[in-house]
Amino acid sequence: MNLGFSYLLNPSIYFGGSWLHTSERDTASAIDLVNLTVSYQKQVWTASAYIDNFFQENVLHPDVQNFTQNRLVPSKSHHAVVGIKFKYPF
């Protein structure tokens, strides 16, 4: 299940986020990933700050590539990722 939202705080600033739930699969437990972002828009450019994997969920999946489902492999880093983005179309 995936749920996202975006909230306009004022004409220039908006806050958004998403929640992704993956149920238990074979030997892998259920996971919940939360991502948050805040953006500032001024005329044609936008600056954003974000946090991916806010709760630092350790994402493990059954190893379906090697047909070894009782072995779990990591999907992403289990640490939160914090960053900034700048967008200017030209």
N, C-alpha and C positions, 0 to 999 in steps of 0.2 A: 504494500500500500504506500502511496506517495501523496503527500499533502504539502501545498505551498501557499504562501501568502505574501502580499505586498501592501504596505500601509503608507499613504502619503501624509507625512507630518506637516508639511507646508508646501508651497509651490516648488521649492528647490530640493527638499530633503525627503527621501523615502527610506523606509525600513522594510526588510523582507526576510524570509526564511523558508526552510523546507524541512520536512521530516520524512524519512524513508524507513519503512518497517519491512524487514524480510523475516518470514517465519522460519521456524526450525526446519532444517533440511538434512536428512540422513544423520550424520554425526555432528553437524554444525548447529550450534545453538542460534536462537533468534537474535537479530540485531536491530538497533534503532539508531539511525544516523541523523543528526541535527546540524544544519548549516544556517548561518546568519549573515546578513549583509546590511550595510547602511551606505547610501549613496547621496552625493550632492551634485546637482546639475545646474550649470550656469551657461545659458545660451546654447552653444554647440558642444561643449565639453562636459564630461562627467568624471568625477572622482569617487571611488568606492573603496570601502574597507570590508573585509570578510573574515569569517572564521568557519572553516570546514571541520566536520567531526568534533563539534563543540564539547561533547561529553567523553571524548577520547575512547570511543568504542573500538575494541579489538575485533577486526573483521576477518573471520576465517570461513573458508568454503571447502566443501569436499573436493578432492583432486579428481575432477572428471576428465581432465585432459589426458591423464595417464591411466584412467579407468581404475583408480585406487580410491574408492569412496571412503574408506576408513582412515585415510590420511587427510589432515586438514592443511590447507595452504593459505597464507595471508593474501588479502586482496589489496590493501593499502596500509599505510602507516597507521598505527593505533594512536598516534599523537594528533592533537589539534593542529591544523594548518592555518596560520594567520597571514594575511597579505593585503596589499593595496593594488588597485587597478586605476589606470587613467585612460580615458577614451576620448579621442578627438578625431572625428571623421574629416577627411580632406580628399 
